[in-house]
Amino acid sequence: MPAQGIHHVDLAVGDVERSLAFYLDLLGSLGLREEVRYDTYRGSEEVVYLQFGDSMLGLRPADGGEHTYYDVGLEHLAFRVDTVEEVDAAYARCLEMKANVHHPPEVDNDLEDYYALFVFDPDGFRIEVFCWPGDQDQARPEGSS
């Protein structure tokens, strides 16, 4: 049986409601929505799942600490949208939110027609919003098959 893809990724965050607001502000108009909220998931954990296309992002409270970009852990999380205009609109929302933009939208130097924005979420996770009109399959890093 072939793989079907990643169903969900959970992030341990400093403040679930703050992170929820960030992601809904950034991607809500592009279809991201709160799918389900568990106050006591598996008996003890709070978790909120956001639906985006066929994938889900879970937000749950961290036990402490902080995320540091490029330390061991998640390097970035990418959300694919349909058009350059949607990437640009996400960037405009980042500016309105006064989010920490890492790279404004631009065409990638290595991947033809790949257009992306990078922004840090409230806990320092780097988030990518991109479109790739020239790729009819799922986006793959260069050199993969």
N, C-alpha and C positions, 0 to 999 in steps of 0.2 A: 504494500500500500504506500503510495507516495505521501510525503509530508504535506500538511495543509497550511503551515505557517505558524506564526506566533499568535496565540490567542490573547494573552495579556501579559503585561509587565506591571509589577507593583513597585512603587516608590515609597520609601520611608521618609516622611517629611516632618519638618518642625511644627507646622500648623496646618492641619487638613483643610480647614475652611479658607485660609489664605491661599493655599495651593489650588484649591477648587476654584476660587474666584479668578486666579491667574489663568488657568487653562480654559475656563469658560469664556473669559474675556478675549483670550487670544484666538480660540478656535471654535467657539460656540456658533458663530454665524456661518461656519463652514461645516456644521453638522455634528460637532462634538457635543455630547449631552450626558448628563448624569443618568446612568442606567439603573444602578441599585446601590443602596446604602445599608450597611449592616452595623448596628450599634455594638453588637457583641458577636462578631464572626468567630466561629469555632470556640465560643464560650467566653472569650476575653478581649478580642481585638475589634477596634473600630476600623472599618474600611469603606471607602466610597469607590465604586467603579464607574468610569467614564467610557462611553462607547464612541468609537471613531471608525467608521466603515465597519470592517469585520473584526477589528481589534479593540481591546479594552486596556485602559490604564487605571491601575489601582492606586489610591492614595491612602496611606495608613500612617498613624503617628509613629515617629521614631522614638526609640528608647533614650536618645540623647546623641550628642556628638554633632558633627556637621560634615557635609559633603565638600570635598575640595576637588576642583576641576583638575583632571589628569592624574590624580592619585589612583590607586587601585579602585576599581568600581566602574560605574557607568560613565562612558566618555560622552555620548550624546544620544538623544532619542529623536528620531525623525518622523514627521507627519507629512504625508504626501497629499497635495491638493491638486486640482485640475489645471489651474491657469496661473500665469504670471501675475495677473491682476489680483488674484486671491493671496498670493505671497505678499504683494505690495500692500494690500489692505491689512494683512496681519502685521506688517511692519508699522503701518500707521497706528494700529491699535497699541503696539508696543510703545510707541512714542507717547501716546495719550496716557498709558498706564505708568509712564516713566520707568519702564522695564530696562534692565541692564542688557542692551543690545551688544552682542559680541561682534557680529558682522552684518551690516545692512544687506538687503537683497542685492545679489549680483549673479552673473553667469559664471559658472565654474570654468576654470582654466583648462581642465583635463577632460571633462565630460560635455560633449556637445549638447546645447540647449538645456543643460541642467541649471536651474535658477533657484537660489536658496537664500534664506535668512537664518541667522543664528542668534539666539537670545538665551539668557540665563533665567531660569525660573527663580522663585523666591529663596530656594534652598541651594542655588548654585548649580543645578543640573542644566547642562547645555541642551537646548531644544532647537531643532531644525524644522523649518517649514519650507517645503520645496515643491516644485513641479518639474516634470521632465517630459515635455510633449513628444520628444523624439523617441522615447522608449516605450514600446507597447507592452513590454513585460514588466515584472516587478523590478524596481531599482536594485542594481547590484554594484557593489564597489568594483572599481577597475581591476581586471585580472581574475575575477571570479567567474564561474560558469554556472 
